[in-house]
Amino acid sequence: MSVQTLARLIRGLLAGAAVAAVTAAAGGAQAQDADPHVAAPSLRLSGFGSVGLSHVDAPAGWGYRREVTQGGSDERWRHDVDTRLGVQLNYSLGSRFELVAQAIARKRGAYAGDGDALEWAYAAYRPNADWTLRVGRVNLDAFLMADYRNVGYGFMAARPPVELYATLPTTLDGGDIARSWFQGDAQWRAKLMVGTAQIGDFHTAEPGRVRDVVGLMLSREEGGLLLRASGARTRIELDLSSTQAAIDALGQLRSLPIPAVAEQAQALRDRLGVSAIWATFLELGLRYERADWQWSAEVVRISAAPLVKQSSAYATVGHRLGDWTPYIGYGHTRDAMPVTPMPAWQAVLTPVLGPAGAVQSQMLGTLITDAVNRSRVHQSGWSVGARWDFHPQAALKLQWDRIHVHAGGPGLWTNAEGSAGRANVATAVVDFIF
Amino acid sequence: MAPRKLLLQLAAVALLAGAQPAQADFYVVVHASNPQRTLTQKEAVDLFMGRSRAFANGDFALIFDLPRDHPRRAAFYQALTGMSVAQVNSYWSRLMFSGQSVPPQALPDETAVAGILRRNPSALGWLSKEPTDAGLRTVLVIKEASAK
């Protein structure tokens, strides 16, 4: 996290706390309730965690991870994929004001900032029972499981479907305002979110900033059926300082009088030179819990061409049999941006640039194309597993994942080649809350 | 909680359970001055499951519950929502750790719940014995779910 972000976060928190304190004082003077239990501030400490072990059988060198903010490793036995510990503090000042902080310890990518461990820190104000205003670092409620994706105990499978959840932005530094209301038996919720977040592969590069996020979420819940839709518009900013030399070199190749090379160089430069781009997130989600059945399905579309045009979807169904819930799920994600063809420049460039220049240009083209294609995501996978609620506050999950990485789509893995690959991941994880 | 105290409480609960009929009712209770006369089961579910925060007149409801591992609590939620205690806890973990809502405040036992209800006009809680106290009003009676 940058210093500015931290400063903004602290300012946001202070502002929220100040508003809370002032209004609490004002409200307290004319409090209708003399009982200490109404006005007394209450502090609650709670937490959640997961202890997992996975056996990963994948092409040599490939590193599995459940989100691209994590590092990966090519070891066969992995305890760092799902293992995490979260602690949350809720400080309530009556029914209207609340301060909440949550920190999570887990495996993170090499480029993750120290402040990333702070999942949330916000001040909430409820002017009445229907409205909630939050300021600080909040969850970006743009996806069905985004709010609780780290709380294994809260969902059925070992981890949220990686095909959709691996590439999502981190939490939102800003705020949101939500309203909930009843219409007949249906409960509606609407939320407006604004702020900034981070996105990107924290294992290989500095994360990109997602600025000026403006998101809307609408949900309807009735009789165990939750339907939701959300949309967000944001500007993605990427730090190009490490790639500027390559971008300049491509700029020179682009102006050569050899159409085949110039065109490819132009395309690569367009892709690599994206430093600020508007992106749109659209989401539709469903969760249905009725009797002993649990269904969930979600579709997400991220449009940020020429960077990415990602479509992701999954469906999971489970059936509770006493304390056991066997489940099966399928997920798929695909980038509609085409695989970049490997340039073959050396032969045509030799007469123009000389042998050394041609070799250099070829190497540059190959390296960049490889990097671009490695970040592309095209993957599908089946999950089969069972959750065992062996304790009221803990569950064991056993899951087997069969993953198919399509050619030119290994972006969810670390150090993966651009070729197609198959992997099997077997996981045992204990999730708990306290 | 000290193990000895826990043991004593468990023994007390076991005695109570033995003394009562197998099928007991649950009483959703408010302060006698609360304008809420009755609650439907749906309204009670919404309040106890964090979907709504207020009584019909818009006043915030302060909701009280027994500790997460209390045996009567599991029976109450089974009767109220049809969900097992694991499902209820999993549901709350989703709301709690996403900042949407905080579970009802847990008090050590029903005596403490009755005490708060008697003192606090905004309080809402449940008891497994019908309150005879004039300071309390039952707004809903829930039949204990038959064991599956």
Interface residues (C-beta under 8 A of the other chain):
Chain A: D33 D35 H37 V38 S42 R44 S46 F48 G86 Q88 N90 S92 S95 R96 E98 V100 Q102 W120 Y122 A124 R126 N128 A129 D130 R134 V138 N139 D141 D147 Y148 N150 V151 Y153 G154 F155 S180 F182 D185 Q187 E221 D323 D389 P392 Q393 A395 I433
Chain B: K42 D46 R51 S52 R53 A54 G58 F60 L62 R68 D69 A74 S84 V85 A86 N89 S90 Y91 S93 R94 M96 F97 S98 G99 Q100 V102 Q105 I116 R119 N120 P121 S122 A123
